[in-house]
Amino acid sequence: MNRTQIYLILKNEYYYYSKIKFKYQYFFVKFENIMIKLYPIFLLFIFFSNLHCQRNETKIENLQNFDKQQLHFGYYLGFNKYNYKLDYKLNPEYETSIKANSGLNVGLVGDLRISDYFNLRFEPGLSTNKLDIVFNDRSLFSKASDSLRSIKSTYVHLPLLLKFSSKRINNYRPYIVGGISTSINLSSNQNSPEDNKNNVFRVKENNFYYELGVGIDFYLQYFKFSPSLRGVFSLKDELIPDDDLNSPWTGNIKYFSTRGMFLNLTFH
């Protein structure tokens, strides 16, 4: 075997192992990238696995006598999304649309124990939100800006609710809640002499609702945490019509009432 043949053999071997090396480098780079992406998921999986094991091993009930209190208090923070339900005198060619935005809730909770499963709750609070009413029949308006009305509202919300709780399961207790409420709209413009001709959309200051919701009580080491989701539905017409009976804004509206959704985080 001469020197040239040995050189060719070594050269072929070099290219062969270089290709293998490249394939392995590519594989490990891909593997590393996948692991970097999956690492947080693995950490969360380990954390919740340990939490589940500890719960199964210990099953320690926190705040065992909390629900035996005759009266206790708390506070809540949360979000709301108000909307309006519209009924028309005549079916319009273009329906009015509502663009709802999220608002904020804050308030206090007073809870009166009636029995092991029933509680009476009073939850006075303050809610703020903003929504846009879009009148889509543009032929009724000379200016495009007249087809939009923005309503900013601040409510003093006063619900009286009956809470029915299930049997406690370790440190969890689902419940349903329902009742009636009233509110005072501090931004209603009810007493304003101006109407939509002057860009003032008027609604009534006082309103009445019925409410239905669900939630879960979590018994933590030092306090009870209760997230809940609740629907709020008005029982009355809230619209104050414009002075002009043929107003393009309110002339064809027969019934105008609030519907809302509350997501509250309550701390007892």
KAQUI-V880933 format. One record per run of one state. SS is the DSSP state (hx for helix, st for strand, lp for the rest). FROM is the first residue (numbers start at 0). TO is the last residue. Records with the same first field share a line. If there is no record, write none. Layout:
BEGIN
SS=FROM-TO / FROM-TO
END
This chain:
BEGIN
lp=0-1 / 58-64 / 68-69 / 88-95 / 100-100 / 113-116 / 134-136 / 140-142 / 165-167 / 169-170 / 185-194 / 198-201 / 203-204 / 219-222 / 234-237 / 239-251 / 267-267
hx=2-57 / 65-67 / 137-139 / 143-146 / 195-197
st=70-87 / 96-99 / 101-112 / 117-133 / 147-164 / 168-168 / 171-184 / 202-202 / 205-218 / 223-233 / 238-238 / 252-266
END
